[in-house]
Amino acid sequence: MATSPPSKRARIDAREPDQPAASATDGSAVGITEPDVGIIQYLGSHAGFSGVLKQRYTDFFVNEITPSGEVLRVKHVPAQAPPRPPQPKKEQHKKEEEKFVIDEAAEGEITAILGEECVLGLREIVKSGGSYETTKTFDDKDERGRIHQLIRTAYNSKVESKTTPEYTFNFTKFAGNPSGNRRRDHRSKNHALAALDPVVAGNMGDREAFTHFTIFKENKESMDACHIIAKFLRMKPKSVTIAGTKDRRGVTVQRASIAHTPVERLVSLNKAFRDIVLSDFRYEKERIKLGDLCGNEFVITIRDVQLPTASEKDVETVVNEALTSLSKTGFINYFGMQRFGTHSVPTHEIGIKLLQKRYQEAAQLLLSVQPLVVPESVAAREQYARDPDDINSALKLMPRYCTAEVSILRGLERSSQDWLGAIMQIPRNLRIMYVHAYQSFVWNTVVSERIAKFGLAVLEGDLVLDDTKKANAQEDADDEFEEDVMDRSEFVTARSITAEEIHEEKFTIFDVVMPSPGFGVEYPAHLDLRESYERIMAKEGLSPYKMRHNVKEFSLSGAYRHVLAMPGNVEWWCRRYSDPLQQMVRTDLDILRAREQTGIEPGRVLDQEEIPMGYRLAVILKLRMGSSQYATMALREVMKLETSRRGDMFDVKLFGTRDGQLVEPATSTFISEPASDLEENELSRKVAGAA
């Protein structure tokens, strides 16, 4: 039975409730909470518990599940060629004195076939370049092949021989990879790769248009990883395609593809990367597209687990009851808090202004002074508030990584009253994020009302997917947005459940879907549910039946999403520890290294015997989820905690402590240096200062 949120939630650290969050710019911790975006109900009646999530990025593992249902693992990291020893520098005159050694036996055979004049011409080519063409023709293919081989042997491949259309020979000095020998060079590279790493060469298959490979990354955005790979290859960022984005603060494994790139070029990149490893290469005929996955397997470490209030049950009993409930009853398939941003003005409020065609208000909201924004952007926001006409001064102060704000200011600099034009300067994936966030807000709110009023009963007029019909391709289905935008049901239709089907108990609540508002979806026939859509959207002057817009990308077709989600393969472990930086789970690379060294593959989760016993409790949770589902919503159901970025579950310190000193989290044993960038360092300093 669905339950409402607990009346009081425990915090996970000793900070007082009214103490300001580290990134609040005005001394207050104002920010959106779950009820602000429609996240209200729970399924289970079990007690919750508190804990720390993502204290270290190695506390959050994500392995992609391929379309075939296989959990993606790093199977083989290619060997790297040993570095070439430094070559002693030689004086130029010594190089010039070096004598070229000719294979006299081979040259003697060439003299017998082509004559002395030709041999003199060949020697001149070796010495000073030029070319020479024979007058004699050779019709026999085998004889021509033998002559080509003799030329290579006699002159140590410094002379290139070509057969002309008249079956004579043309000789020139070899200048390195001439166009006629490109295929031969590729073959030689593959042979070299096979000699270096036969596993890679044996698995990659015949050369095709696309190279597929696995990306292992630590503490890095998926798109950042793709951009880095493309940069090193001197290709455009869009050349590298992935099935879906993965969390930045975590250790993730996913499949990627790139066009017209030999495997050996990708293998060579690993020596240049410190927090990305490429592996398991294979040539394929098609590229990987957004959505080419079945979901993700998560391994999540929750540290410092405690009971928020006094209880007759011990903490491990409460944890076991909560996770048993998750494995049996699932969770409400809400769109998670990350959908709505981390600033004081949530993304769906910007989306409302865009759908209302109030572009000036949308732009000014994005540029406004807010309690919770990127601290480095405050000066620019204050400058714009003081003098909105002085766009240039605000633009100079705005950090370049504030993409939406910088885009708007640049648009206004060109045309100060073209507010729609300024909005359209924002990259497309960001623009559509705002209106999709409003769809998510409506979906969350309607589902909360449905569960509060009707529980988990299947109603006449509820919607289920109709697999017998295919819908037209939706206009917003090709956006470059992460895979949690919609279910993969976006190309199917839905129908209402009949009274007869209710009587026959043909469906369960896990079959029921609800639409995000759009012009291409059916709304529930149940009047109460339909009225929820109408009432919620009417507050903003919008209608679920009028979702077409004069700006095409703001015309929303909608999609269907299951009301409940059931995670698969749920397992969990409890571990006692004392060191706050103790790693609990091995990465794919840790497991691979151990197997190579010992011949035995260790388990993913460390045994208690491998962890020094202590007074702290950690819970390691493994589960599989669909590509459109949020792991934080599953954790919310288990822990009964606020999941906003500044709520209980995410109120963590990025640095741990050891012997009273702040210590930076370590990386996997396979990667030598910790990943650290400006954002991480700045946030760490702020958290440390606020602690």
C-alpha positions in Angstrom: 0.0 0.0 0.0 1.3 3.5 -0.8 2.4 5.6 2.1 3.0 9.3 2.5 6.4 10.6 3.4 7.5 10.4 7.1 6.7 13.5 9.1 10.3 14.0 10.1 13.4 12.9 8.2 16.8 12.3 9.8 19.8 14.1 8.6 23.0 12.2 7.8 25.5 14.4 9.5 25.8 16.6 12.5 25.0 19.9 10.7 22.1 21.8 12.2 19.0 22.0 10.0 19.3 25.8 9.6 23.0 25.8 8.8 23.6 27.2 5.3 24.5 24.9 2.5 28.0 25.4 1.1 26.9 26.7 -2.3 24.2 29.1 -1.2 25.3 32.5 -2.2 23.2 34.6 0.2 23.6 32.5 3.4 20.4 30.5 2.9 19.9 26.9 1.8 16.9 27.6 -0.4 16.3 25.0 -3.0 13.7 22.8 -4.6 12.6 19.7 -2.7 10.8 16.6 -3.8 7.2 17.9 -3.1 8.0 20.9 -5.3 8.3 18.6 -8.3 5.5 16.2 -7.5 7.6 13.5 -5.7 5.5 12.6 -2.6 4.4 9.0 -2.2 6.1 5.8 -1.1 5.1 2.2 -1.7 6.5 0.3 1.3 5.6 0.8 5.0 9.1 -0.2 6.2 11.2 2.1 8.3 13.9 4.0 6.5 17.5 4.6 7.4 20.1 7.3 6.9 23.4 7.1 5.1 25.9 8.8 2.9 25.8 8.4 -0.9 28.7 9.1 -3.3 31.2 10.1 -0.6 33.7 8.6 -3.0 33.0 8.3 -6.7 34.0 4.6 -6.3 30.8 4.3 -4.3 28.7 4.4 -7.4 29.2 1.9 -10.3 27.2 1.8 -13.5 27.6 -0.9 -16.1 25.5 -0.7 -19.2 23.2 -3.5 -20.2 23.5 -4.2 -23.9 20.4 -4.8 -26.2 21.1 -8.5 -25.9 20.7 -8.3 -22.1 24.4 -8.8 -21.3 25.9 -6.7 -18.5 28.9 -4.9 -20.1 32.2 -5.7 -18.5 35.8 -4.7 -19.3 37.2 -8.0 -20.6 40.6 -7.1 -22.0 42.6 -4.0 -21.9 45.1 -4.0 -24.8 48.8 -4.1 -24.2 50.8 -1.0 -24.9 53.9 -1.0 -27.1 57.0 -0.4 -24.9 58.4 3.1 -25.2 61.2 3.4 -27.7 64.6 3.9 -26.1 66.0 7.4 -26.6 68.1 7.5 -29.8 71.5 9.1 -29.5 71.7 12.3 -31.6 74.0 12.1 -34.6 75.7 14.9 -36.4 74.3 15.6 -39.8 77.6 14.9 -41.6 77.7 11.5 -40.0 74.3 10.7 -41.4 75.4 11.8 -44.8 78.4 9.4 -44.6 76.3 6.4 -43.9 76.5 3.9 -46.8 73.5 2.3 -48.3 73.9 -1.5 -48.4 72.6 -3.2 -51.6 71.7 -6.8 -51.7 74.1 -7.8 -54.6 72.6 -11.2 -55.2 69.1 -9.7 -55.8 70.5 -6.9 -57.9 72.3 -9.4 -60.0 69.0 -11.1 -60.8 67.5 -7.7 -61.7 70.4 -7.0 -64.0 69.8 -10.3 -65.8 66.1 -9.5 -66.3 66.1 -5.7 -66.8 69.7 -4.9 -67.9 72.5 -2.8 -66.6 71.0 0.5 -67.7 68.0 -0.1 -65.5 70.2 -1.0 -62.5 72.1 2.2 -62.9 68.8 4.1 -63.0 67.7 2.3 -59.8 70.9 3.3 -58.0 70.4 6.9 -59.0 66.9 6.8 -57.6 68.3 5.5 -54.3 70.9 8.2 -54.2 69.0 11.3 -55.3 65.5 10.4 -56.2 63.8 10.8 -59.6 62.2 8.0 -61.6 62.9 5.4 -64.2 60.6 3.4 -66.5 61.5 0.3 -68.4 60.8 -0.2 -72.1 60.5 -3.9 -71.9 57.0 -5.2 -71.1 56.1 -8.2 -68.9 52.8 -9.9 -69.6 53.2 -12.7 -67.0 51.7 -11.8 -63.6 53.9 -14.2 -61.7 57.0 -12.7 -63.3 55.9 -9.2 -62.5 55.4 -10.2 -58.8 58.9 -11.7 -58.7 60.4 -8.5 -60.0 58.5 -6.4 -57.4 59.9 -8.7 -54.7 63.5 -8.5 -56.1 63.3 -4.6 -56.1 62.2 -4.5 -52.5 64.9 -7.0 -51.4 67.8 -5.4 -53.4 67.2 -1.9 -52.3 65.7 -2.5 -48.8 62.3 -1.2 -49.8 63.7 2.3 -50.6 62.5 2.0 -54.2 58.8 1.7 -55.1 57.9 -0.3 -58.1 54.6 0.1 -60.0 53.2 -1.8 -63.0 51.9 0.6 -65.7 48.8 -0.2 -67.8 51.3 -1.2 -70.6 52.8 -3.8 -68.3 56.1 -1.9 -68.0 57.7 -1.0 -64.7 57.9 2.5 -63.2 60.4 3.0 -60.4 60.5 6.0 -57.9 62.0 6.6 -54.5 59.7 5.4 -51.7 58.3 8.4 -49.8 56.3 6.7 -47.1 52.7 5.4 -47.4 52.0 6.4 -51.0 48.3 6.3 -51.9 48.7 3.1 -53.8 49.9 1.3 -50.8 47.4 2.4 -48.1 45.6 -0.9 -47.9 49.0 -2.7 -47.6 50.0 -0.3 -44.8 46.7 -1.0 -42.9 47.3 -4.7 -43.2 50.8 -4.3 -41.8 49.5 -2.3 -38.9 47.0 -5.0 -38.2 49.8 -7.6 -38.3 51.8 -5.4 -35.9 48.7 -5.1 -33.6 48.3 -8.9 -33.7 51.9 -9.3 -32.7 51.5 -6.8 -29.9 48.1 -8.0 -28.6 46.7 -11.1 -30.3 43.5 -11.0 -28.1 42.5 -7.6 -29.6 43.4 -8.7 -33.1 41.5 -11.9 -32.7 38.3 -10.3 -31.5 37.9 -7.3 -33.7 36.6 -9.0 -36.8 36.8 -7.8 -40.4 37.3 -4.1 -41.0 34.0 -2.4 -41.3 32.8 1.2 -41.3 32.5 1.6 -37.5 34.7 0.6 -34.6 32.8 -0.3 -31.4 34.7 -0.2 -28.1 34.1 -0.1 -24.3 34.7 3.1 -22.4 35.7 2.7 -18.7 35.7 6.1 -17.0 36.2 7.4 -13.5 34.7 10.7 -12.2 33.9 12.1 -15.7 30.9 13.0 -17.7 30.1 10.7 -20.6 30.1 13.6 -23.1 33.4 14.9 -21.7 34.9 11.5 -22.3 33.6 11.4 -25.9 34.9 14.9 -26.5 38.4 14.0 -25.2 38.5 10.9 -27.4 37.5 12.9 -30.5 40.0 15.6 -29.6 42.9 13.2 -29.5 41.8 11.7 -32.8 41.4 15.2 -34.3 37.8 14.5 -35.1 34.5 16.2 -34.3 32.9 15.4 -30.9 29.8 14.0 -32.6 32.0 11.3 -34.3 31.9 9.4 -31.0 28.4 8.0 -30.3 27.1 6.3 -27.2 23.8 4.6 -26.2 23.2 6.9 -23.2 24.9 9.2 -20.7 26.2 8.0 -17.4 26.8 9.7 -14.0 29.8 11.9 -13.6 30.5 11.1 -10.0 31.0 7.4 -10.4 32.8 4.5 -12.2 31.0 3.7 -15.3 31.3 1.2 -18.2 29.6 1.8 -21.5 29.8 0.9 -25.2 30.7 3.6 -27.9 31.4 3.7 -31.6 33.3 5.8 -34.0 33.4 5.9 -37.8 36.4 5.2 -40.1 38.9 4.7 -37.3 41.3 1.7 -37.2 41.5 -0.1 -33.9 45.2 0.6 -33.6 44.6 4.3 -33.4 42.2 3.8 -30.4 44.5 1.4 -28.7 47.2 4.0 -28.8 45.0 6.5 -26.9 45.2 4.7 -23.6 48.7 5.8 -22.8 47.5 9.4 -23.1 44.5 9.1 -20.7 44.5 9.1 -16.9 40.8 8.4 -16.1 39.5 6.8 -19.3 40.4 3.3 -20.5 39.3 2.0 -23.9 39.0 -1.8 -24.4 37.2 -4.6 -26.2 37.4 -3.4 -29.8 35.3 -4.7 -32.6 34.5 -3.6 -36.2 30.8 -3.3 -36.9 28.7 -2.2 -39.9 26.4 0.2 -37.9 27.1 2.9 -35.3 25.8 2.9 -31.8 22.7 5.1 -31.4 21.1 6.8 -28.4 18.9 4.3 -26.7 20.8 1.2 -27.9 20.7 -0.4 -24.5 18.4 -2.3 -22.2 19.3 -0.5 -19.0 22.1 -0.3 -16.4 23.4 -2.4 -13.6 24.2 -0.3 -10.5 26.5 -1.2 -7.6 26.0 1.5 -4.9 27.8 1.9 -1.6 25.8 3.6 1.1 28.2 4.6 3.9 27.7 5.4 7.6 24.3 3.7 7.7 22.3 4.6 10.8 18.7 4.6 12.1 17.3 8.1 12.3 15.4 7.4 15.5 15.5 5.0 18.4 14.2 1.6 17.3 13.7 -1.9 18.8 15.2 -3.3 15.7 18.9 -3.2 15.0 20.1 -1.3 11.9 20.9 -4.4 9.8 17.4 -5.8 10.4 15.9 -2.5 9.2 18.2 -2.5 6.1 17.2 -6.1 5.2 13.5 -5.3 5.6 13.8 -2.2 3.4 15.7 -3.9 0.6 13.4 -7.0 0.7 10.5 -4.6 0.2 12.2 -3.0 -2.8 12.9 -6.4 -4.4 9.3 -7.5 -4.0 7.2 -4.3 -4.5 9.5 -2.1 -6.6 9.2 1.7 -6.4 7.3 4.6 -8.0 8.9 5.4 -11.3 9.2 9.1 -10.7 11.4 11.4 -12.7 14.3 12.1 -10.3 15.4 15.4 -8.9 18.4 15.7 -11.2 15.7 16.3 -13.9 14.9 19.7 -12.3 18.3 21.2 -11.8 20.2 22.4 -8.8 19.6 26.2 -8.9 16.9 28.0 -6.9 14.9 28.4 -10.2 14.1 24.8 -11.3 14.3 23.8 -14.9 10.6 23.1 -15.2 9.8 26.7 -14.3 11.8 27.9 -17.3 9.9 25.3 -19.4 6.6 26.8 -18.3 7.7 30.2 -19.5 8.8 28.8 -22.9 5.5 27.0 -23.4 3.6 30.2 -22.5 5.7 32.0 -25.1 7.0 34.4 -22.4 10.5 34.3 -23.7 11.7 37.5 -21.9 10.7 36.1 -18.5 12.4 32.8 -19.3 15.6 34.5 -20.2 15.5 36.8 -17.2 14.9 33.9 -14.9 18.0 32.2 -16.2 20.0 35.4 -15.7 18.5 36.3 -12.3 20.3 36.6 -9.0 19.4 33.4 -7.1 20.3 32.0 -3.7 21.6 28.8 -5.2 23.7 29.3 -8.4 27.2 28.7 -9.5 29.1 31.1 -7.1 31.4 32.3 -9.9 28.3 33.6 -11.8 27.0 35.8 -9.0 28.9 38.9 -10.1 27.6 38.7 -13.6 24.1 38.2 -12.4 24.3 41.2 -10.1 25.8 43.3 -12.9 22.9 42.4 -15.2 20.3 43.2 -12.5 21.9 46.6 -12.0 22.1 47.5 -15.6 20.2 45.2 -18.0 21.2 47.4 -21.0 25.0 46.9 -20.4 25.1 43.3 -21.8 28.8 43.4 -22.5 29.8 43.9 -18.9 27.6 41.1 -17.7 29.0 38.8 -20.5 32.6 39.5 -19.5 31.8 38.5 -16.0 29.8 35.3 -16.7 31.9 32.1 -16.6 32.1 30.4 -20.0 30.8 27.1 -18.6 27.5 28.7 -17.7 26.4 27.7 -21.2 22.7 28.9 -21.1 23.5 32.3 -19.5 26.4 33.0 -21.9 24.3 32.0 -24.9 21.5 34.4 -23.9 23.8 37.3 -23.2 25.5 36.8 -26.6 22.1 36.8 -28.3 21.0 39.9 -26.5 24.3 41.6 -27.4 23.4 41.1 -31.1 19.7 42.2 -30.7 18.7 43.5 -27.3 14.9 43.0 -27.7 14.9 39.6 -29.6 14.2 37.4 -26.6 13.2 34.3 -28.6 16.4 34.7 -30.6 18.4 34.9 -27.4 16.7 31.7 -26.1 17.4 29.9 -29.4 21.2 30.6 -28.9 21.1 28.1 -26.1 22.3 24.7 -27.4 19.4 22.5 -28.5 19.8 19.8 -25.9 19.6 22.4 -23.1 16.6 24.2 -24.7 14.5 21.1 -24.9 15.6 20.1 -21.4 13.4 22.9 -19.9 10.2 21.9 -21.6 10.8 18.2 -21.0 11.3 19.0 -17.3 7.8 20.5 -17.3 6.4 17.3 -18.8 8.2 15.4 -16.0 6.7 17.7 -13.3 3.2 17.1 -14.6 3.8 13.3 -14.8 5.2 13.2 -11.2 2.3 15.2 -9.8 -0.5 13.3 -11.6 1.0 9.9 -10.5 1.3 11.1 -6.9 -2.3 12.1 -6.9 -3.4 8.8 -8.4 -1.5 6.7 -5.9 -2.7 8.9 -3.0 -6.4 8.6 -4.1 -6.5 5.0 -5.5 -3.5 3.2 -4.2 -2.2 0.4 -6.3 -5.6 -0.7 -7.6 -6.0 -1.1 -11.4 -8.8 1.2 -12.5 -11.2 1.1 -15.4 -9.9 3.8 -17.7 -6.2 3.3 -16.7 -3.9 3.1 -19.7 -1.8 0.1 -20.8 0.5 -0.1 -23.8 -1.1 -1.4 -27.0 1.6 -3.4 -28.7 -0.6 -4.2 -31.7 -0.4 -0.6 -33.0 2.6 1.5 -33.8 2.4 5.3 -33.4 3.9 7.7 -35.9 7.5 8.7 -35.1 7.3 11.5 -32.6 8.8 14.9 -33.3 10.8 15.1 -30.2 12.1 11.5 -30.3 15.4 12.3 -32.0 16.7 14.8 -29.5 20.2 14.5 -28.1 19.0 14.0 -24.6 19.9 11.3 -22.2 18.0 8.1 -22.2 15.8 8.8 -19.3 13.7 11.3 -21.2 11.2 8.7 -22.1 10.4 5.0 -22.0 11.3 3.0 -25.1 7.5 2.9 -25.5 7.7 6.2 -27.4 6.8 4.5 -30.7 3.7 2.6 -29.4 0.2 3.6 -28.5 -1.8 3.0 -25.4 -5.4 2.1 -24.7 -7.8 2.2 -21.8 -8.4 -0.9 -19.6 -12.0 -2.1 -19.8 -14.3 -3.1 -16.9 -14.2 -6.7 -18.2 -10.4 -6.8 -18.1 -10.6 -5.4 -14.5 -12.9 -8.3 -13.6 -10.7 -10.8 -15.3 -7.6 -9.4 -13.5 -5.8 -9.2 -16.8 -3.5 -6.5 -15.7 -1.5 -5.4 -12.6 -0.3 -2.0 -11.5 3.0 -2.8 -13.1 1.3 -2.8 -16.6 -0.3 0.7 -16.1 1.3 3.6 -17.9 0.7 7.4 -17.6 1.5 9.8 -20.4 3.6 12.9 -20.1 1.5 15.6 -21.7 1.7 16.0 -25.5 -0.3 16.1 -28.7 0.6 12.5 -29.7 -0.7 10.6 -26.6 -3.9 9.3 -25.2 -5.0 10.4 -21.8 -6.6 8.1 -19.3 -10.4 7.6 -19.8 -10.8 7.6 -16.0 -12.3 11.1 -15.3 -10.4 11.7 -12.1 -7.1 11.1 -13.8 -7.9 13.2 -16.8 -9.1 16.0 -14.6 -5.7 15.9 -12.8 -3.9 16.7 -16.0 -6.3 19.5 -16.8 -6.2 21.1 -13.4 -2.4 21.0 -12.9 -1.7 22.5 -16.3 -4.5 25.1 -16.1 -2.6 26.7 -13.2 -0.1 27.8 -15.8 -2.6 28.7 -18.5 -1.7 25.5 -20.4 -3.8 22.6 -21.6 -2.9 18.9 -22.1 -4.8 19.1 -25.4 -3.0 22.0 -26.8 0.7 21.0 -26.9 1.6 22.1 -30.3 3.8 25.2 -30.4 5.0 27.7 -33.0 8.6 26.8 -32.1 8.8 23.2 -33.4 11.1 21.9 -30.7 8.7 23.2 -28.1 5.9 21.2 -29.7 5.7 18.2 -27.4 4.3 14.9 -28.6 4.5 13.2 -25.1 5.3 9.6 -24.2 4.1 6.8 -22.0 5.9 5.8 -18.8 5.1 2.9 -16.4 3.8 4.1 -13.0 5.9 1.5 -11.1 9.3 0.0 -11.7 10.6 -3.3 -10.5 14.4 -3.5 -10.3 16.0 -6.8 -11.3 18.7 -9.0 -9.7 18.6 -7.1 -6.4 21.4 -8.1 -4.0 22.9 -6.4 -1.0 25.7 -6.8 1.5 26.5 -5.3 4.8 30.1 -4.4 5.8 31.6 -3.0 9.0 34.5 -0.6 8.6 36.3 2.2 10.3 38.3 4.1 7.6 36.0 6.5 5.9 38.0 6.0 2.7 37.8 2.2 2.7 36.9 1.0 -0.8 34.1 -1.6 -0.7 33.8 -2.6 -4.3 36.3 -3.6 -7.0 36.2 -1.9 -10.3 36.2 -3.9 -13.6 39.9 -2.9 -13.9 40.7 -4.1 -10.4 39.1 -7.4 -11.2 41.0 -7.7 -14.5 44.3 -6.9 -12.9 43.8 -9.4 -10.1 42.9 -12.1 -12.6 45.9 -11.4 -14.7 48.2 -11.5 -11.7 46.8 -14.5 -9.9 44.7 -16.4 -12.4 41.7 -16.1 -10.0 38.9 -13.7 -10.5 37.9 -12.0 -7.2 34.4 -11.0 -6.3 33.0 -7.6 -7.1 32.2 -6.8 -3.4 35.1 -7.1 -0.9 34.5 -9.8 1.8 34.3 -8.6 5.4 37.7 -10.4 6.0 39.3 -8.0 3.5 38.0 -4.9 5.4 39.3 -4.0 8.8 36.4 -4.3 11.2 35.1 -1.1 12.6 32.0 0.6 14.2 30.7 2.1 10.9 28.2 0.2 8.7 28.1 0.3 4.9 25.5 -1.3 2.7 26.4 -2.3 -0.8 23.4 -2.6 -3.1 23.4 -4.1 -6.6 20.4 -3.9 -8.9 19.5 -3.7 -12.6 17.2 -1.0 -13.9 15.7 0.1 -17.2 17.3 2.9 -19.2 14.5 5.4 -18.3 14.6 4.7 -14.6 16.3 6.7 -11.8 18.5 4.8 -9.3 18.0 7.7 -6.8 14.2 7.0 -6.8 14.9 3.4 -5.9 17.2 4.6 -3.1 14.5 7.0 -2.0 12.0 4.2 -1.6 14.5 2.2 0.4 15.9 4.9 2.7 12.9 7.2 2.9 15.2 10.3 2.5 15.0 13.5 0.5 17.0 13.1 -2.7 17.5 16.7 -3.8 21.1 17.7 -4.3 21.0 19.5 -1.0 18.8 17.0 0.8 19.7 14.3 3.2 20.9 11.7 0.8 23.4 13.9 -1.0 24.6 16.0 1.9 28.1 14.5 1.8 31.7 15.6 1.9 33.8 15.0 -1.2 36.9 14.5 1.0 37.2 12.0 3.8 39.4 12.2 6.8 42.3 10.1 8.0 44.2 10.9 11.2 42.2 14.1 11.5 43.3 15.3 8.0 41.3 15.8 4.9 42.3 13.2 2.3 41.3 13.2 -1.4 39.5 10.1 -2.5 41.7 7.6 -4.3 41.0 6.2 -7.8 41.0 2.7 -9.1 44.3 0.9 -8.7 44.5 0.8 -12.5 44.6 4.5 -12.9 47.6 6.2 -11.4 46.3 9.7 -10.6 43.1 10.9 -9.0 40.8 12.7 -11.4 40.5 16.3 -10.3 39.3 19.4 -12.2 38.4 22.9 -11.3 34.8 22.1 -10.4 35.8 19.3 -8.1 38.5 21.3 -6.4 36.3 24.4 -5.9 33.5 22.3 -4.5 35.8 20.4 -2.2 37.2 23.7 -0.8 33.7 25.1 -0.2 32.5 21.9 1.6 35.7 21.8 3.7 35.2 25.4 4.6 31.6 24.9 5.6 32.2 21.8 7.7 
